[in-house]
Amino acid sequence: IQIYDGRTCYLIHPDSLSRFILLHPDAAYVAHNAAFDWHVVNQHLLNQDRKAAAAWLRVADEDRLRCTMLGDSLLRIARSGEYRPRDLATVAFSYSQGLIDISKESPWRLRFGEFIGADWREIPREALEYAVADAVATRQTWLAIRDEMRLVVDRHDIDPAVVKRF
């Protein structure tokens, strides 16, 4: 799990995840595919600490889980009626006007499963750097999407054809 608070990025070791969740009972979390990520974390917590799993369930129940993929999709539906989930690299690049560029071609993007149970001191630095970049991109992208959503709602900036269609 990667945590980025706007100043510092923290990589949370799976063995510390339960403690982290319990120490932050009111925190909101951001993910790119929140439905998938929530279930992965939930399964891990169910195997590790039932109290932490109950706290994680409250994250969803209390609407403290944000999703850049869903937010992007909702904004695109509001504007054009188009719906097609996009990957984080595409969404981050789009909402940052090209300033956030996490490579979809990174060899580390889909390889984190290889490190389950590994000694973190043996994980390649490039893999950890990608994890940090992913966390930063996800948070920064969520902030941009959140601001954009507020503008759409405040201005009632939804395509009338989309309102009629949906």
GIMOWO-V895596 format. One record per residue. N is the residue number from 0. RES is the residue in one small letter. NEAR is the number of other C-alpha atoms within 10 Angstrom. D_CENTER is the distance of its C-alpha to the mean C-alpha in Angstrom with 1 decimal. Layout:
BEGIN
n = (N	N)
res = (RES	RES)
near = (NEAR	NEAR)
d_center = (D_CENTER	D_CENTER)
END
This chain:
BEGIN
n = (0	1	2	3	4	5	6	7	8	9	10	11	12	13	14	15	16	17	18	19	20	21	22	23	24	25	26	27	28	29	30	31	32	33	34	35	36	37	38	39	40	41	42	43	44	45	46	47	48	49	50	51	52	53	54	55	56	57	58	59	60	61	62	63	64	65	66	67	68	69	70	71	72	73	74	75	76	77	78	79	80	81	82	83	84	85	86	87	88	89	90	91	92	93	94	95	96	97	98	99	100	101	102	103	104	105	106	107	108	109	110	111	112	113	114	115	116	117	118	119	120	121	122	123	124	125	126	127	128	129	130	131	132	133	134	135	136	137	138	139	140	141	142	143	144	145	146	147	148	149	150	151	152	153	154	155	156	157	158	159	160	161	162	163	164	165)
res = (i	q	i	y	d	g	r	t	c	y	l	i	h	p	d	s	l	s	r	f	i	l	l	h	p	d	a	a	y	v	a	h	n	a	a	f	d	w	h	v	v	n	q	h	l	l	n	q	d	r	k	a	a	a	a	w	l	r	v	a	d	e	d	r	l	r	c	t	m	l	g	d	s	l	l	r	i	a	r	s	g	e	y	r	p	r	d	l	a	t	v	a	f	s	y	s	q	g	l	i	d	i	s	k	e	s	p	w	r	l	r	f	g	e	f	i	g	a	d	w	r	e	i	p	r	e	a	l	e	y	a	v	a	d	a	v	a	t	r	q	t	w	l	a	i	r	d	e	m	r	l	v	v	d	r	h	d	i	d	p	a	v	v	k	r	f)
near = (14	17	19	20	11	9	6	9	15	13	14	13	13	16	12	11	19	23	13	14	19	16	11	10	13	13	11	13	17	21	22	27	17	18	15	11	15	18	13	11	16	20	12	17	22	15	9	16	14	13	15	22	21	15	19	24	14	15	20	16	10	11	10	14	18	21	21	28	24	20	20	28	19	18	19	16	18	23	17	13	18	13	14	12	16	16	13	23	19	15	25	30	17	16	18	15	9	11	11	21	18	18	16	13	9	12	11	17	14	10	10	12	8	10	13	9	10	10	8	12	7	8	13	11	11	12	17	16	12	17	21	20	18	25	23	23	24	25	23	21	28	24	15	17	24	17	11	16	18	12	12	15	11	9	9	11	12	17	14	14	12	14	12	7	8	9)
d_center = (10.2	9.5	9.9	10.7	12.9	14.1	16.9	16.2	13.7	14.3	14.0	14.7	17.2	17.0	20.4	19.1	16.1	18.4	20.1	16.9	15.8	19.5	19.9	17.2	18.2	17.0	13.7	10.8	7.3	4.0	1.2	3.5	6.1	6.0	9.7	10.0	7.8	9.7	12.8	12.6	12.3	14.9	17.2	17.2	18.0	20.6	22.3	22.1	22.6	23.2	23.0	19.5	18.6	20.2	18.3	15.0	16.5	17.2	13.6	13.5	17.1	16.8	14.0	11.8	8.5	6.9	5.6	6.1	8.1	10.1	10.7	11.9	13.9	15.5	16.5	18.1	19.8	21.2	22.5	23.9	23.4	21.5	18.8	17.3	13.7	12.9	11.0	8.6	11.8	13.7	11.5	11.0	14.8	15.7	14.4	15.6	19.0	18.7	18.0	14.7	15.7	13.8	16.2	15.7	18.9	18.0	19.7	17.0	14.1	15.1	17.3	15.6	17.4	20.5	19.9	19.8	22.7	23.4	24.7	22.1	25.0	25.5	22.1	22.7	21.7	20.2	17.7	16.7	16.6	14.3	11.8	12.3	12.1	8.7	7.4	9.7	8.9	5.2	7.1	10.1	9.0	7.9	11.2	13.1	12.0	12.9	16.1	16.9	16.6	18.9	21.3	21.5	22.3	24.7	26.5	26.5	25.4	25.0	27.2	30.1	30.2	26.7	27.7	30.7	29.0	26.4)
END
